[in-house]
């Protein structure tokens, strides 16, 4: 049984045949289109040479990835803090609810 197949992608007008796991073809094509767009943007900035264009595009994409990971990490940290505050508030509310019946029974009209 073969767990991968090959797929043709296009980058800057050139064809490349690459191995691709079965079921991941759409993701690979989407990634190739994104890379092609990034490489074209780098080329428009007057970077010359396929290797240099590829390296600059890879650096730009790596930067985007690291920024996204950093944001996701800070979002997770913020979510964890928010959950801790919610848990603490819920605990305080439960404690107040437990005290409320005691206070009502000691106050007589």
N, C-alpha and C positions, 0 to 999 in steps of 0.2 A: 504494500500500500504506500502511495506517495503522499507525504504530508505537505508538499509544496509544488508549485508550478511556476512557470516563468511568465513575466509580463513585460511588455514594451512600454517604456516611458520616454517622454521627450523633454529635454532640457536645452534651452537656447537653440532650438532647431535641430538638435542631434538626437538620434535614437539610442536608447540603452535598454538591453534586455537584462532584467534582474529577477532573481528568485523571489517568490512570494508565497507565504503560507496560504493554503486553501482557506477561503472565506475572508481574506484580508485584502483582496484586490482593490476594492473601493477605497479603503483607507490608504493604500499605497498610491493609488492614482491621485487622491486628494493631496497627499503629502508631496507628490511630484509636481502637481500644479502649483502648490504654494512655493516650493523651492524654485521652480521656473520663474515665478513672479518675482521672488526675491533676487534671483540672479539677474533678471532683466533690469530691475531697479539699480542694482550695483553697476551693471554695465552702462546704464544711462548716466551714471556719475563719472563717466570717462575712465573707469578702471579697465585696463587692457590685459588680455590673456585669460584664458579659460580657468587656469589654476587659481589665479588671483581673484577672479570673480567668484569662484566656488568658495575660496577661503573667506572672503569678505562676507558672502551670504551666510556661510556657516557661523561666522562670528556674530552676525546680526541675529540669526535665529537662536543661537546659544544664549545671547543676552536676553532675548524675549522669554526664553524658557526659564532662565534663572530669576527674572523679575516675576514671572507668573508663579513660580514655586515659592518665592519669598512672600508674595502677596497671599498665597494659599496658606502658608505657614502662619502668617500673622492673623489671617482670618480664623484659622483653627485655634490659635492662642486666644483670640478675642472671644470666640465661641465658648471655649473652655472656661474662661473667666466669667462670661455671662451665665453659663450654666451653674457655676459655683455660687454666684450671687443669687440666682433663682433658688437653688437648693437651700442656701442660708436663709433667705426670706421665707421660704415655705416652712422651714424648721421653726423660725421665730413665730410664724402665724399659728402653727400647731401648738406651740407652747402657750401662746396667748389664748387660744381656744380652750386649752385644758384649764387655764386659770379662770376663764370667764365664768363657768358654772360655780366655782368656789366663791368668787366675788359676789355673784347674784344671791347666793344663799346667805351670805353674811350681812347683806344690806337689806334692812326691813323698812317698809314704808311707814 
